[in-house]
């Protein structure tokens, strides 16, 4: 038989064909005619796929008339299946007759993919790299898709700054005849920015513009590695550079081009940015139109360029350039400042209920008399109709009663909408601690055609109560243990109940309390508590104190402030002394069953946000206790304490919108002061003041428990030993700390403590304080809040009185942000 390759030219207009050996012209014409109408079609080279399927995909059947278009379609159709790496269509002509031909479809099948893996990843997560490989197991291997997958891996690395990374696909034969493909990644190192070039700038220096960028070139120091980050560059180009130019008066500035020039051999890159600053604008005038609800003078108070006095920078510039007599106080137009002022005005309208009000900032280009480019600024206001709250819905509270949540709201149906009160209500619900945080952003939707709104708060319950218990057996101390039950949301009604029992040979402490925030759905709250305590502290000239007592407290809100509450309480306590009390030569307190009757008053103002680790707001509290006198009891004295806490967020990392949980850098300041007037007598150890450590009395980290006395530092304090001289009738402490609040569970900080105690209130001297500083961490666990502090006591002394500062570790349970 003679064989002829069926090519495009085989059925061309010339009618030429390629034959393996010379034939006569008439035989050649007959062979072409035979290949055009083949007698039969066969398939060769296939192992997995049946002949019929291949012939069907090729679209060639016996008796069809073949030409070059039909052959092209057949070859393309077979390649399109992805099953073959090579396809050829051949024509065999019988040697004894040029009128009989056989079409052969010769194929080479792609192997089946049996396994895919990725190796060599370290800078990026292996999972992220593997997701770039979109090859399916059990399918034929398409070399084009394999190459595409390798390119996608390279692109992923390039987006993260690894421009030198390369992915290579290696194949291996598997035992079942299939093949495995391993993408081996050579990451190289991250592209380093060797320089930043600014072009097109005229008024502003390239250094000023480059300083505003987060993309920094590598430097001499090891922390200036200059690693390229595509997101940082995008932020520089899209936000930071335009914002800088707009703040300097270049309102028409444009970034014409940004280019990254990569030297792959050296792994270095240069960022080149071309800017067009445009003219620098000053402010020519300002006006307000369309306002009716807010008077013009109040609206103009939001305008950031009201002052005609030169800034401190302008004054210093005038002095340094000897232009002291300059009267040019025309303000440079700052687009960012104007936009921020516009947003504050919108918020002011929202707080007045005008949530549909629109404030349009208008910037008109003009020129001053001297030809300088200037802008006329204007706020065009459409106040529209104020919105009234139609209804407030709470969704997702499966356990907590709706009334309990509504007590935290500062907005009610029928009120005019107020954005500040909406945000504060959201924060108050979060402060309850009953729901997962951050809470979703409240939904505000139009309720009717009058513009009224419905507000929907969405919550998700979380477990609130905890049970903790344990036991121990120690030499000389016998069996000990603890049991604790705490439920801050009893019956889902915000009622709180707690029980704590600690027991050992020298300790038997039982406490029980119950709080109802709304007695019979009224505005009054109530707390009942009872306790029995055998102190761990051994006071050398008194002994150990055993106290039994209880109290009842009634609270009510101030009519003028949601955040202010007053409390009135009455309590009674009986105390006795053991182990040392009967040593008549040293005992200074002669009392076996002393009784203390107390009437207390508390005024508290609490605006903290983000409990248990506040990041904003504050707390102020004043506590007055009157003991004895007309109330009866063993001793008569008054005890006053005051404390102030203040918190502010210095910086946030992450989401800043409502419903997000950014990492916050927090500044916390705390001041406490207390005094006892009269003689506390046998109750000095419990109603007087002690200082040092974190477990007993007032906190001063870096020092042992009760080591700060009115007579100075007691180097022999520790092991829960004390003397009557360890207690004073006045104290003062202050704490400053910088903390990182990761979320409502994890908090770390560095702190500085200072404090002292005195024998009499009139001896208080704020200039004589013991100092401590250190760092710590707090964690909210299912067993309760835990904390560790490692502090350095600056003013510690040795037993001989010499300076002996040192570090001390403190463990805290339940005592978090001081």
Secondary structure, DSSP 8 states (H G I E B T S, - for coil): -EEEE--GGGGSTT----BSS---HHHHHHHHHHHHT-SEEEEES-SSS-HHHHHHHHT--TT----HHHHHHHHHHHHHTT-EEEEEEEEEE-SS-TT-EEEEEEEEE--BEEEEEEE--SSS-HHHHHTT----TTSB--HHHHHHHHHHHHHHHHHTT-TT-EEEEEEEE-TTS-EEEEEEEE-----EEEEEEEES-SSS-HHHHHHT-S-----SSTT---B--HHHHHHIIIIIHHHHHHHTT-TT-EEEEEEEEEETTTTEEEEEEEEE-----EEEEEEEES-SSS-HHHHHTT-TT---S--HHHHHHHHHTT-TT------B--HHHHHHHHHHHHHHHHHTT-TT-EEEEEEEEEE-TTS-EEEEEEEEEE-----BEEEEEEE--SSS-HHHHHTT-S--TTSB--HHHHHHHHHHHHHT--B-SS----EEEE-STT--EEEEEE--B----EEEEEEEEETTTEEEEEEEEEEEEETTTTEEEEEEEEEETTEEEEEEEEEESSGGGSSEEEEEEEEEEE-S-EETTTBEEEEEEEEEEEEEEETTEEEEEEEEEEEEEEEEEESSTT-TTT-----SSEEEEEEEEEEEEE--BSTTS--BEEEEEEEEEEESGGG-BS--EEEEEEEEEEEEEEEEES--STT---EEEEEEEEEEEEEEEE--GGGHHHHSB-BSBSSSSB-BTTS-TT-EETTEE-TT-BTTEE-GGG-BSEEEEEEEEEEEE-SSSEEEEEEEEEEEEESSGGG--TTS-EEEEEEEEEEEETTEEEEEEEEEETT-B-TTS-B--EEEEEEEES----
